[in-house]
Amino acid sequence: MSMVDVLGVVSVISHVSTLRTRGRHAEVMKRTVTISNARFTVLHPNRDTGPTVDVVLWGERATAFPAEQVHRDSGSSPRIIIFVGTLVRSYANNVSLSGGSSCKWYINAPVPEVNALRVSAEPNHRPVIWDQGKVAAESPIVAVPEHKKLKDIKYLHPFENKKKEWLVIVKVLKIDSSWWYNACKKCLRTTKPHGDTYKCTNNSCDNIGSPTPRLNTL
């Protein structure tokens, strides 16, 4: 999954709602921010996404968004927003952007693209609308996986966490013959051939059995 940045005029904001997403037992908070004249500022700088696009903010990002201030300030001028670090989602033939813990926003930032969009939006400007019905009309969709650093998941057991999802951004420094290894299923240390099976090289483990191929990370 690649992240995209998007620029647009804030037109509709929903209140924070709580829902239970598919495949999860905990409830999650969400807020939808609808922007018009949206443009992807990185991947497709000249591509118009259509009349509007929804940016769905999850968890702490939903509550941290300054909705009341944006709504109040929109009474005098357009609120031009840049969302950074969103993921493209498709549900029921509708495309939206999803913002998790790595998502950030900048409102009326002093950059040429924002200034140009504000000038073009001012003649037909309307204040931001509070959308009371958007929450009830939406069907449950899967939230963005929690953002983690590599060090946070490096030593987690794959079988105990195979149903969990995280978003980890890494930089590949080099790929060679040692990018993976046969790991011990018990302690995740390196194994070596032992007859027709494998034996753990960890002296305090000495587990014998079939290994699990595992990514070798620094």
C-alpha positions as a Python dict, from the first residue, in 0.01 Angstrom:
ca = {
    (1, 'M'): (0, 0, 0),
    (2, 'S'): (137, 339, -98),
    (3, 'M'): (48, 662, 79),
    (4, 'V'): (-83, 966, -107),
    (5, 'D'): (-119, 1334, -23),
    (6, 'V'): (-426, 1530, -130),
    (7, 'L'): (-520, 1898, -152),
    (8, 'G'): (-876, 2034, -155),
    (9, 'V'): (-1143, 2266, -15),
    (10, 'V'): (-1317, 2146, 302),
    (11, 'S'): (-1690, 2131, 226),
    (12, 'V'): (-1848, 1885, 474),
    (13, 'I'): (-1743, 1753, 817),
    (14, 'S'): (-1911, 1477, 1015),
    (15, 'H'): (-1913, 1444, 1392),
    (16, 'V'): (-1699, 1172, 1552),
    (17, 'S'): (-1877, 837, 1559),
    (18, 'T'): (-1794, 500, 1711),
    (19, 'L'): (-1839, 174, 1526),
    (20, 'R'): (-1725, -186, 1533),
    (21, 'T'): (-1531, -278, 1219),
    (22, 'R'): (-1522, -615, 1047),
    (23, 'G'): (-1280, -863, 1198),
    (24, 'R'): (-1222, -661, 1516),
    (25, 'H'): (-1370, -692, 1863),
    (26, 'A'): (-1296, -335, 1973),
    (27, 'E'): (-1480, -21, 1872),
    (28, 'V'): (-1303, 249, 1674),
    (29, 'M'): (-1370, 621, 1635),
    (30, 'K'): (-1402, 782, 1294),
    (31, 'R'): (-1475, 1116, 1132),
    (32, 'T'): (-1534, 1193, 764),
    (33, 'V'): (-1405, 1514, 606),
    (34, 'T'): (-1534, 1579, 254),
    (35, 'I'): (-1319, 1797, 30),
    (36, 'S'): (-1399, 1938, -313),
    (37, 'N'): (-1170, 2022, -606),
    (38, 'A'): (-939, 1754, -466),
    (39, 'R'): (-601, 1694, -624),
    (40, 'F'): (-336, 1440, -538),
    (41, 'T'): (-34, 1657, -466),
    (42, 'V'): (233, 1389, -506),
    (43, 'L'): (137, 1101, -735),
    (44, 'H'): (-93, 1291, -971),
    (45, 'P'): (-39, 1667, -929),
    (46, 'N'): (-268, 1757, -1221),
    (47, 'R'): (-538, 1496, -1175),
    (48, 'D'): (-885, 1607, -1066),
    (49, 'T'): (-1053, 1339, -851),
    (50, 'G'): (-1403, 1464, -930),
    (51, 'P'): (-1652, 1688, -747),
    (52, 'T'): (-1570, 1556, -398),
    (53, 'V'): (-1369, 1293, -213),
    (54, 'D'): (-1412, 1170, 145),
    (55, 'V'): (-1116, 1152, 381),
    (56, 'V'): (-1200, 915, 668),
    (57, 'L'): (-999, 980, 984),
    (58, 'W'): (-963, 697, 1235),
    (59, 'G'): (-893, 674, 1608),
    (60, 'E'): (-695, 960, 1760),
    (61, 'R'): (-683, 1136, 1423),
    (62, 'A'): (-1064, 1161, 1423),
    (63, 'T'): (-1075, 1336, 1761),
    (64, 'A'): (-767, 1553, 1700),
    (65, 'F'): (-905, 1710, 1382),
    (66, 'P'): (-1004, 2076, 1461),
    (67, 'A'): (-1355, 2041, 1320),
    (68, 'E'): (-1517, 2322, 1521),
    (69, 'Q'): (-1245, 2571, 1431),
    (70, 'V'): (-1254, 2477, 1062),
    (71, 'H'): (-1632, 2514, 1059),
    (72, 'R'): (-1617, 2850, 1235),
    (73, 'D'): (-1337, 2994, 1020),
    (74, 'S'): (-1507, 2880, 698),
    (75, 'G'): (-1771, 3148, 753),
    (76, 'S'): (-1532, 3412, 620),
    (77, 'S'): (-1314, 3227, 368),
    (78, 'P'): (-1252, 2881, 216),
    (79, 'R'): (-1057, 2632, 426),
    (80, 'I'): (-796, 2477, 198),
    (81, 'I'): (-651, 2160, 346),
    (82, 'I'): (-362, 1930, 263),
    (83, 'F'): (-390, 1576, 397),
    (84, 'V'): (-54, 1396, 411),
    (85, 'G'): (-12, 1020, 449),
    (86, 'T'): (-352, 882, 344),
    (87, 'L'): (-436, 547, 188),
    (88, 'V'): (-672, 497, -105),
    (89, 'R'): (-971, 276, -19),
    (90, 'S'): (-1250, 140, -240),
    (91, 'Y'): (-1589, 34, -104),
    (92, 'A'): (-1915, -20, -296),
    (93, 'N'): (-1764, 140, -609),
    (94, 'N'): (-1677, 453, -412),
    (95, 'V'): (-1319, 568, -366),
    (96, 'S'): (-1220, 740, -43),
    (97, 'L'): (-900, 823, 143),
    (98, 'S'): (-825, 674, 483),
    (99, 'G'): (-619, 852, 747),
    (100, 'G'): (-468, 658, 1035),
    (101, 'S'): (-203, 745, 1291),
    (102, 'S'): (47, 853, 1024),
    (103, 'C'): (-195, 1103, 865),
    (104, 'K'): (-132, 1477, 913),
    (105, 'W'): (-307, 1788, 781),
    (106, 'Y'): (-219, 2148, 706),
    (107, 'I'): (-494, 2412, 679),
    (108, 'N'): (-441, 2719, 458),
    (109, 'A'): (-69, 2651, 444),
    (110, 'P'): (136, 2934, 283),
    (111, 'V'): (226, 2746, -36),
    (112, 'P'): (149, 2838, -400),
    (113, 'E'): (-90, 2545, -460),
    (114, 'V'): (-305, 2641, -161),
    (115, 'N'): (-309, 3010, -258),
    (116, 'A'): (-414, 2926, -615),
    (117, 'L'): (-696, 2697, -502),
    (118, 'R'): (-820, 2953, -248),
    (119, 'V'): (-840, 3225, -515),
    (120, 'S'): (-1039, 2996, -748),
    (121, 'A'): (-1273, 2886, -466),
    (122, 'E'): (-1355, 3229, -321),
    (123, 'P'): (-1615, 3342, -584),
    (124, 'N'): (-1842, 3043, -508),
    (125, 'H'): (-1747, 3000, -142),
    (126, 'R'): (-1993, 2844, 102),
    (127, 'P'): (-1931, 2770, 472),
    (128, 'V'): (-1847, 2415, 577),
    (129, 'I'): (-2154, 2197, 645),
    (130, 'W'): (-2198, 1970, 948),
    (131, 'D'): (-2318, 1637, 808),
    (132, 'Q'): (-2547, 1473, 1064),
    (133, 'G'): (-2654, 1185, 841),
    (134, 'K'): (-2323, 1064, 699),
    (135, 'V'): (-2246, 834, 993),
    (136, 'A'): (-2576, 647, 982),
    (137, 'A'): (-2567, 603, 605),
    (138, 'E'): (-2224, 446, 590),
    (139, 'S'): (-2161, 72, 608),
    (140, 'P'): (-1881, -62, 827),
    (141, 'I'): (-1542, -62, 655),
    (142, 'V'): (-1207, -185, 771),
    (143, 'A'): (-1000, 73, 957),
    (144, 'V'): (-641, 153, 871),
    (145, 'P'): (-397, -83, 1045),
    (146, 'E'): (-218, 71, 1342),
    (147, 'H'): (111, 238, 1253),
    (148, 'K'): (411, 60, 1408),
    (149, 'K'): (787, 87, 1391),
    (150, 'L'): (992, -212, 1286),
    (151, 'K'): (1144, -244, 1633),
    (152, 'D'): (792, -279, 1779),
    (153, 'I'): (710, -595, 1583),
    (154, 'K'): (1053, -745, 1518),
    (155, 'Y'): (1032, -1006, 1794),
    (156, 'L'): (658, -1075, 1791),
    (157, 'H'): (571, -1439, 1729),
    (158, 'P'): (413, -1470, 1380),
    (159, 'F'): (167, -1746, 1476),
    (160, 'E'): (42, -1565, 1786),
    (161, 'N'): (-16, -1244, 1588),
    (162, 'K'): (-111, -1372, 1242),
    (163, 'K'): (-462, -1218, 1257),
    (164, 'K'): (-333, -874, 1352),
    (165, 'E'): (-248, -599, 1103),
    (166, 'W'): (2, -316, 1132),
    (167, 'L'): (129, -54, 891),
    (168, 'V'): (510, -47, 887),
    (169, 'I'): (711, 178, 656),
    (170, 'V'): (1062, 50, 588),
    (171, 'K'): (1354, 144, 368),
    (172, 'V'): (1522, -145, 187),
    (173, 'L'): (1898, -94, 219),
    (174, 'K'): (2021, -409, 48),
    (175, 'I'): (1893, -743, -76),
    (176, 'D'): (2125, -1042, -85),
    (177, 'S'): (2123, -1413, -8),
    (178, 'S'): (2069, -1350, 364),
    (179, 'W'): (1744, -1152, 344),
    (180, 'W'): (1559, -1444, 504),
    (181, 'Y'): (1642, -1736, 731),
    (182, 'N'): (1492, -2058, 868),
    (183, 'A'): (1367, -1961, 1214),
    (184, 'C'): (1297, -2178, 1515),
    (185, 'K'): (921, -2196, 1579),
    (186, 'K'): (981, -2176, 1953),
    (187, 'C'): (1227, -1887, 1999),
    (188, 'L'): (1263, -1746, 1641),
    (189, 'R'): (1643, -1786, 1643),
    (190, 'T'): (1834, -1936, 1348),
    (191, 'T'): (1813, -2311, 1286),
    (192, 'K'): (2058, -2543, 1112),
    (193, 'P'): (2009, -2875, 931),
    (194, 'H'): (1987, -3170, 1170),
    (195, 'G'): (1945, -3495, 978),
    (196, 'D'): (1619, -3471, 785),
    (197, 'T'): (1494, -3182, 1001),
    (198, 'Y'): (1633, -2867, 1169),
    (199, 'K'): (1774, -2782, 1512),
    (200, 'C'): (1774, -2444, 1688),
    (201, 'T'): (2118, -2287, 1734),
    (202, 'N'): (2010, -2128, 2063),
    (203, 'N'): (2172, -2338, 2337),
    (204, 'S'): (1896, -2255, 2583),
    (205, 'C'): (1630, -2377, 2339),
    (206, 'D'): (1764, -2676, 2139),
    (207, 'N'): (1425, -2721, 1971),
    (208, 'I'): (1423, -2979, 1689),
    (209, 'G'): (1162, -2968, 1413),
    (210, 'S'): (1057, -2800, 1091),
    (211, 'P'): (1154, -2429, 1079),
    (212, 'T'): (957, -2123, 967),
    (213, 'P'): (1101, -1898, 691),
    (214, 'R'): (1137, -1551, 843),
    (215, 'L'): (1238, -1208, 715),
    (216, 'N'): (1586, -1107, 825),
    (217, 'T'): (1571, -746, 951),
    (218, 'L'): (1836, -522, 1100),
}
